[in-house]
C-alpha cells in the first residue's frame, strides 16, 4: 500500500484558523497509521480489488485538531474472500510490564 500523503505528525499548528499550517518544532513522522496483519493486507491488495477503491488518507485536512491528524483506510472486499484464521502468525508477543514477571494466583 503506497503512502502518498505527507508525514502526518509534523506537527500541525493548534491555531483554529490554521488547519493546514505546520509548527516546525519537530521532525516529520508517520506516527498515525493503520496496522494490518499479513493476511488482512493480502485480502486488501488482491488483484480483483480495484486500486481506486483503496483510500488511505487523513481526516480533517483543513480542520485544526491539535498537532495530530487522524488517519483512515477505506477499501472494498468481497464477502467470503478469505478464510478465517488462514495464517496463524502471532502479531504481538506478550511482554512483562516494567521488566516484572506477571503475578501468579494468590
N, C-alpha and C positions, 0 to 999 in steps of 0.2 A: 504494500500500500504506500504510494508516494505521498509525502507531506509537502504541500505546495503553499502553505501559509507560513508567515514569518514566526520566529520564536514567540511563544505566547506569554512568556514571563520576562518582559524586558526591564522593568515593569511599566505599566501604564500609569499615567497621571491620575491622581484621585480628585482632580478638579472636575466637578459635574458637567462643566461646559466643554471639556476636552476629552471626549471618549476615545479618540484615536491618538492622543499625544503621549509620547514616551517620557519617562522621568530621567532616563540616562544615568541612573545611580547604581545599576548592577549590570553584569554581563548578560546577554540574552540566553535563554534556555527554553527547552521544550519540556517543562515540568508537568503541565496539564496535558494528559494523554489518555488514550483508550488502550487498555490491555486486552489482548485476545489470546486464548490458548492456541496451540498449533492446529488443533482440529477445527476450531472456530474460524481461524484465518483461512484454512483450506476451503471451507464452505463459502466464506465471503468472496474469495478470489476465484471461485470456479469459473471456467470459461463461459458457461451459459448465463452467468450474471453479467449484465451489461456494465461496462466500466462507468458509464454515465450515471448509473443508479447508485454508485457508491459515493457518498459525500462525507468528507472529514473536514470540519471547519470549527470556528469559534462562535460562541453565542454572544450577541450584542456587540458587533464590531464598532458601532458608533455610540455605545452607551457606557458611561462610567460605572464600573462595578468594583472599584478598588484596583489593586495592581495586578490581578489575575483575570483572565478571560476564560470562562468555562468552555470546554470543547464538546462536540458531539460527533457520533458516527452514525450515518443512516445508510441502510442497504436493504435490498430485497433478497429474499431467499425462498426457494420452493419448499413447500411443506413436505416433510419426509426426505429431504435432501441428504441428510447424514444419519449415521447410526449412533444411538445413544452409547456413550462410553466407548466409542470406536478406538480411541487412543487413550492409554492409561498413564500418561506422563504425570508425575507429581509436580505440579506447578510451583507450590510453595513448600518449603520444608519447615518443620517446627523448630523453633529456637527458644531456649530459655530466656526470660526477661532479665536484663541486667546481669547476665552471666550466672544466674542462680538456677539450679535444677528445680522443676516443679515439685511442689509439696505433695506427698502421698497422703492416703487416708489416715486420719487420726492417729 
